[in-house]
């Protein structure tokens, strides 16, 4: 089961029937529930809601009868969203999926009206949310295929407002293909879709809508879902270029301002942590633009505050030169993850590698083979690795074997269990602890980006500090470990 974490679409559980009915579509087109029959719609919705409070199956029968009386009324069909959401709230995922699928079938039946692409797209997001909770994505797969077939002739090349839903459906199909082992075909599909959007935005016909579609598709492809593994890194680079170009061309677009701010925040806090100097330069470069947008955009204000906090954290970190040759700072342990407890005093007399890392950090994961190798090679010579991480509100998907951002708050104990599952999945057996919220330990050890390694000799003195992944960095760390162990073995 593919774990989805789409950051750009409204969660289906928050979209009720009235929201669907009152959705403003592109160019001012409204769903029919906002026309003269709005009072009748409200009355029908109120009666359905009363029935849902007492007997959901009775509510199903009631709505089915009303739809049978007027099978082409969108006002009637859209109420299935409210009904399906109630079933989902009660964890009756089979019935919830069935109701959402019936709503989708209505939109597909009227695929000759382009505006119904948006209703299909929203409904598939709802099916997707239910699939995530139930662990069964069979209906989701068929829904995506059916929608793409139904709307394959939608005039997206001339009506750029249609680009977003069609492109997002294609992305979702490719992610599902990766999950089912069709990686090469999925990659070809994504390359064709991205190339199409890029060509549109390189043309004279490009507008704000086409650029928003391109940027948000790239953001979706750069997310931490496992289905994005084959193309994530390349899409991060493309996103960085695309969002800068888009906001330069449409500086007054609130949507693109928000995308620019969110992309810069991700670049600074996650995607490029392995290069602290470049991160610092990026903060300096983008802050004036963000500050200008923040004057009238509250979402950008919030992103700018988070970036400033990150800048302060980087500034508070001790310079590496002040660490090397000095006794290592104290550890700040909130709790150990995969061992009962280790007294730092017990590490005296050993060469210790402190590895500052996070579950979301791709470069950190790239170093795992080296960590396993070093521990196996040097353990019997008095060497140990100790992992150090923070709380990031992550949860573990046992079926997908993946950690991802939780949509709701998780407790520290729950997140430690997630970290333990993550370590087991990656066959990492060295001890790992989590620092307390607000800890100064990262700054004390000079952490400006991750992965960040601090190598401490048998006397407790820092001898090497390295940030980043890659063969050259790994070779330097390996050589220093061998030197510090100092028993003549190689």
Residue pairs with C-beta under 8 A, 6 or more apart in sequence:
1 131
1 132
1 135
1 136
1 137
1 179
1 397
1 399
1 400
2 137
2 175
2 176
2 178
2 179
2 225
2 226
2 227
2 400
3 132
3 225
3 226
3 397
3 400
3 402
3 404
4 128
4 129
4 131
4 132
4 175
4 225
5 223
5 224
5 225
5 404
5 405
6 125
6 128
6 220
6 223
7 219
7 223
7 262
8 216
8 219
8 220
9 125
9 168
10 125
11 125
11 129
11 407
12 85
12 88
12 100
12 122
12 125
12 126
12 127
12 128
12 129
12 130
13 85
13 88
13 89
13 129
15 81
15 85
15 122
15 126
16 81
16 82
16 85
17 45
17 78
17 79
17 80
17 81
17 82
17 83
18 45
18 82
20 31
20 78
20 81
20 119
20 122
21 31
21 33
21 34
21 41
21 75
21 78
22 30
22 31
22 33
22 34
23 30
23 31
23 118
23 122
24 30
25 31
25 115
25 118
26 118
26 161
26 209
27 161
29 115
31 74
31 78
31 119
32 73
32 74
32 75
33 41
33 74
33 75
33 78
37 75
40 75
41 75
44 66
44 75
44 76
44 79
45 79
45 82
47 62
48 59
48 62
48 63
48 79
48 82
48 83
49 82
51 58
51 59
51 62
52 59
52 82
52 83
52 86
56 83
56 86
56 87
56 90
56 92
56 95
59 83
59 86
60 83
60 95
60 99
63 76
63 79
63 80
63 83
66 76
67 73
67 76
67 77
70 76
74 106
74 119
77 102
77 103
77 106
78 103
78 119
80 99
80 100
80 102
80 103
81 99
81 100
81 103
81 123
81 126
83 99
84 95
84 96
84 97
84 98
84 99
84 100
84 103
84 126
84 130
85 96
85 126
87 93
87 95
87 96
87 99
88 96
88 129
88 130
88 133
91 133
93 130
93 133
93 134
93 136
94 134
96 130
97 127
97 130
97 131
97 134
97 139
100 123
100 126
100 127
100 130
101 127
101 139
101 143
103 119
103 123
104 120
104 123
104 124
104 127
104 143
104 146
104 147
107 116
107 117
107 119
107 120
107 123
108 116
108 120
108 146
108 147
108 150
110 116
111 117
111 120
111 150
111 151
111 154
114 151
114 154
114 155
114 159
114 162
117 147
117 151
117 154
117 162
117 165
117 166
118 165
120 147
120 150
120 151
120 165
121 147
121 165
121 168
121 169
123 143
124 140
124 143
124 144
124 147
124 169
124 172
127 139
127 140
127 143
128 140
128 172
131 137
131 139
131 140
135 399
137 176
137 179
140 176
141 176
144 169
144 172
144 173
144 176
145 173
147 169
148 166
148 169
148 170
148 173
151 166
151 169
154 162
154 166
155 162
156 162
156 163
156 166
157 200
160 200
160 205
160 207
160 209
160 210
160 213
161 209
163 197
163 200
163 209
163 210
163 213
163 214
164 209
164 212
164 213
164 216
164 217
167 193
167 197
167 213
167 217
168 216
168 217
168 220
170 189
170 190
170 193
171 190
171 193
171 217
171 220
171 221
173 189
174 186
174 187
174 189
174 190
174 193
174 227
175 186
175 225
175 227
175 228
176 227
177 183
177 185
177 186
177 189
178 186
178 226
178 227
178 228
178 229
178 230
179 226
179 227
183 230
186 227
186 230
187 230
187 231
190 221
190 230
190 231
191 231
193 217
194 217
194 218
194 221
194 235
194 238
197 210
197 213
197 214
197 217
198 214
198 238
198 242
200 206
200 210
200 214
201 210
201 211
201 214
201 242
201 245
201 246
206 249
208 250
208 253
208 255
208 256
211 242
211 245
211 246
211 249
211 250
211 253
211 256
212 246
212 253
212 255
212 256
212 259
214 242
214 246
215 239
215 242
215 243
215 246
215 256
215 259
215 263
216 259
218 235
218 238
218 239
218 242
218 243
219 239
219 259
219 262
219 263
221 228
221 231
221 232
221 235
221 239
222 228
222 232
222 235
222 236
222 239
222 266
222 271
223 232
224 360
224 404
224 405
225 404
226 400
226 402
228 235
232 362
233 362
236 267
236 271
239 263
240 263
240 267
243 256
243 259
243 260
243 263
244 260
246 253
246 256
246 259
246 260
247 253
247 256
247 257
247 259
247 260
247 289
250 256
251 257
254 297
257 293
257 297
257 299
257 300
258 297
258 299
258 300
260 289
260 290
260 293
261 290
261 293
261 297
261 299
261 300
261 303
261 304
262 303
264 282
264 286
264 290
264 303
264 307
265 303
265 306
265 307
267 279
267 282
268 279
268 282
268 283
268 307
268 310
269 306
269 307
269 310
270 360
270 361
271 362
272 278
272 279
272 282
272 449
273 279
273 361
273 363
273 449
273 450
274 361
274 363
274 449
274 450
274 451
274 467
274 468
274 469
275 449
275 467
275 468
276 314
276 448
276 449
276 467
279 314
279 448
279 449
280 311
280 314
280 448
283 307
283 310
283 311
283 314
286 307
287 304
287 307
290 300
290 303
290 304
290 307
291 304
293 300
294 300
294 301
294 304
313 442
313 443
314 448
316 440
316 443
317 442
317 443
317 445
317 446
317 447
317 448
318 443
318 444
318 445
318 446
319 446
320 446
320 465
322 446
323 329
323 445
323 446
323 454
323 462
323 465
324 462
324 463
324 464
324 465
325 461
325 462
325 463
326 461
326 462
327 460
327 461
327 462
328 354
328 445
328 454
328 456
328 460
328 461
328 462
329 441
329 444
329 445
330 344
330 441
330 444
331 344
331 388
331 433
331 441
332 435
332 436
332 439
332 440
332 441
332 444
333 433
333 434
333 435
334 412
334 433
334 434
334 435
334 436
334 437
334 439
335 412
335 416
335 433
335 434
336 342
336 431
336 432
336 433
337 387
337 416
337 419
337 420
337 423
337 431
337 432
337 433
337 434
338 419
338 420
338 423
338 424
338 429
338 431
338 432
339 431
342 386
342 431
342 433
347 384
347 386
348 458
348 460
349 382
349 458
350 382
350 383
350 384
350 458
351 378
351 382
351 383
351 384
351 455
351 456
351 457
351 458
351 481
351 484
351 485
352 383
352 384
352 385
352 386
352 455
352 456
353 374
353 383
353 384
353 385
353 386
353 453
353 454
353 455
353 456
353 477
353 481
354 386
354 388
354 445
354 453
354 454
354 455
354 456
355 367
355 371
355 385
355 386
355 387
355 388
355 430
355 451
355 452
355 453
356 388
356 389
356 442
356 445
356 447
356 450
356 451
356 452
356 453
356 454
357 364
357 367
357 387
357 388
357 389
357 450
357 451
357 452
358 364
358 389
358 390
358 392
358 450
359 389
359 392
359 394
359 403
359 418
359 419
359 422
360 392
360 394
360 403
360 405
361 450
361 451
363 450
363 451
363 468
363 469
364 450
364 451
364 469
365 426
366 469
367 451
367 469
367 474
368 426
368 428
370 474
370 477
370 478
371 385
371 428
371 430
372 427
372 428
374 383
374 385
374 477
374 478
374 481
375 383
375 384
375 385
375 429
375 430
378 481
378 482
378 485
381 485
381 487
381 489
382 458
382 485
383 481
383 485
384 430
384 431
385 430
385 431
386 430
386 431
386 432
386 433
387 423
387 428
387 430
387 431
387 432
387 433
388 432
388 433
388 435
388 441
388 442
389 419
389 432
389 433
389 434
389 435
390 434
390 435
390 439
390 442
391 412
391 415
391 434
391 437
392 405
392 415
393 405
393 406
393 409
393 410
393 415
394 403
394 404
394 405
394 406
394 410
394 415
394 418
394 419
395 403
395 404
395 405
395 406
395 410
395 414
395 415
395 418
396 402
396 403
396 417
396 418
396 421
396 422
397 403
397 404
398 421
401 425
403 418
403 419
403 421
403 422
410 418
412 434
415 434
416 434
419 432
419 434
423 429
423 432
435 441
435 442
442 452
445 452
445 454
445 465
446 452
446 454
446 465
447 467
448 467
449 467
449 468
450 467
451 467
451 468
451 469
452 465
452 466
452 467
453 464
453 465
453 466
453 467
453 477
454 462
454 464
454 465
455 462
455 463
455 464
455 465
455 466
455 477
455 480
455 481
455 484
456 462
456 463
457 463
457 484
458 484
463 480
463 484
464 476
464 477
464 480
466 473
466 476
466 477
482 489
482 490
